[in-house]
Amino acid sequence: MPPLTRKAETFSALVLEVFQLNGRLLQAGDRLSAPAGLTSARWQVLGVIDHGPATVAAVARTMGLARQSVQQTADALASDGFVEYVENPHHQRAKCVSLTAAGRRALRKVELAQAEWADRMAASLAPALLASALKGLREARLRLEKDLSVEERLHEG
């Protein structure tokens, strides 16, 4: 492996930390959402469409996931009665995923549990540290999105 600059080493360590954090967040999310009959993945989809019906492709873009995995999750949610597919006024074939009353109740139950959990987790962290971490992660995400966008354009042409 070629030697890394100090900045590259630090960025690589950040990436590894985010991967580990993501795994722990998914575990915590599964625990928080299980009493409502959900998983982290299902909760995320419900959270996106809580703002209004959306196509599976739009949900996938919002979440930064593959359309196929979101399709599987949406189908499972529909099978369990948490969402339904509705007509899309902008496209005949691509239906929209919409919350049902059961989906909305489940989402609100998880949101209550998440609010209590977030208060508990945040209580032991300094507000300035949280704000700084948020700012740094957001900036890293924005730069990564920009870099990926440039890479996509290079591969298209």
FENUR-V997890 format. One record per run of one state. SS is the DSSP state (A for helix, B for strand, O for the rest). FROM is the first residue (numbers start at 1). LEN is the number of residues. If there is no record, write none. Layout:
((SS FROM LEN) (SS FROM LEN))
This chain:
((O 1 5) (A 6 29) (O 35 5) (A 40 10) (O 50 4) (B 54 2) (A 56 8) (O 64 3) (A 67 13) (O 80 3) (B 83 6) (O 89 2) (B 91 9) (O 100 1) (A 101 23) (O 124 3) (A 127 30) (O 157 1))
